[in-house]
Amino acid sequence: MGGQGMMGGGGRGPMGAMGRPVEKAKDFSGTLKRLLLYFVPESVNLTIVLFAAIIGTVFSIVGPKILGWATTELFNDLINIMYVRAQNQSIRQQLMQNPSLPLQLLPIPGINFDYIGRIILILVVLYVVSAIFIFMQQYLMAGVSQRTIYKLRKEVDQKLSRLPLKYFDGRTHGEILSRAVNDMDNIAFTLQQSLMQLITSALTLVGVLVMMLSISWKLTLIVMLTLPLSVFVVAGIAQRSQQYFRKQQKSLGDLNGHVEEMYTGHKIVKAFGHEAKAIAEFDELNRNLREAGWKAQFVSGIIMPLMRFVGNLGYVLVAVVGGIWAAQSSITLGDVQAFIQYSNQFTQPITQLANIANVIQSTIASAERVFELLDEQEQVPEVAQPARIPAHVGAVEFDHVKFGYSPDKILMQDMDIQAKPGQMVAIVGPTGAGKTTLVNLLMRFYEVDGGKICVDGVDITQLKRGDLRCMFGMVLQDTWLFHGTLRDNIAYGKENATEAEIVAASQAAYADHFIRTLPEGYDTVLNEDATNISQGQKQLLTIARAFLADPEILILDEATSSVDTRTELLIQEAMSQLMKGRTSFVIAHRLSTIRNADLILVMNHGTIIEQGTHEGLLAQKGFYADLYNSQFRGRSVDEAIELAQAQKLGVEELVE
């Protein structure tokens, strides 16, 4: 469960990343250059986007300056009106004292509405054009970002299909999903929004500064005096809030981990009566999260009020000084008004740029993680001209096979195995002996370091992996069923399987009876973890799937290790039917289940130390005999055989 699992994915606004702990890339410049290469095919669109951003930003920036002209004109007209009215008042007083004076009242001037109307019309046109260009840049950038991220997602998806099994074995599913989903979403968000914010904020900052300088460099200097204070406020609070955000993320991770643990193990918690303890621990973790979250949100939340306070300081200084200079006719009133608007806009892009810098740091770190995935060593490519097996009979040969999970730790040194068509080959040995590794090599999930493996006389490296794996059917200890109907899960073994074939496979696997007892029958939908059927029923479904696939070679890996005795008898009988006429490799810990094998391979530390039939290995009184006798705890071999025969009779009676 990630950090957004319970708290949501907030923090996407203008101040979303301010103060948050930022993951930094190891090679920022190299990763940035590589990410920018994905934009090369979109260079034309990006040029248009940049042009639209410049036009839209410039048009919106010059608005206050032009509006200042209207303000200046209106102010001058009002001053003239007031001046003329004062003059006329003086003339009236003089005429009242001496009517014979040749004085006439001056005509009162009006407000130049034509000029002001033209200014308003120009402003409307400017803002409409600015809105159109801003819409254009957003629209084009959305297409650019989505096409770019689509290409990157496609590369990741194709890369995952080409990675060897050892990559997935060495990493958790959560880590792989984090790179393929969370990191990709982070990159997509930055390309969609933050990149345009970066461009527009930079253009706004430069444009506002230019406009302020064009009005008055002295007033600009006054505004610039507040800049160090703004930087001090942002840097100081961001550094402080990062500590709280780290604590919040840690507390959130602890709480999510506890919730996930208690949810997956709620039966155990109830069985041992630890509900109160679990609730108390949750309350403590939740309290820690609340304290850390409150502090983090409060500290990061006061950035904007403090920035407004600093901006208002500059506003007051500009208003006072500008008013004095306007009274002295050193600057027009319209320019003072425009400058006040620009001073209010000046701190906003600075804050946005500081925020976007954190977002970009995090995005480059995400891109670096995605590129690390794309740079992983891939599995050995398919041969240019793959071989074809003319007739599938199921012969398998390991010819001097050498293999190790790492070059300095060789597991198999010189392995020779020959499995004839239709033989049952059993593989036994202690945990970690290399039994499952042998099967993985056979399926070509791992590549051998030396020697070769042949199927029907053809080296498997000369076959397409898909063609090779279509020859195998697998029934594993860990059943894999997906969310869907029982019919769909069984039909996974054969594309376009008919209803009759699905039912026949289920009957052969002794699964048809229990399926029909379910309320929905074959239409019963398995939940996400397939917990609405038993473990034995899951295993019967996988056997039915293998029946339907009708493979030439069968692999059974501890298929009965986690079921009860009665279900085990059913599964053993089903597997006996499945193995008829097929070459089969059976991995088993219960040695009584493989006493009829044509060949038993006894493995230890990656090496075959004994091989032969059940009776022959018992006669050797070696490692296999010790394993076999230890499972019957003192029983003689004859008694053990009689018990195994009795189990077989029990199966036959159960099947009847």
Summary of the structure (lengths in Angstrom):
residues: 656
radius of gyration: 39.7
end to end distance: 48.8
largest distance: 152.6
contacts: 2006
relative contact order: 0.08
helix: 65%
strand: 10%
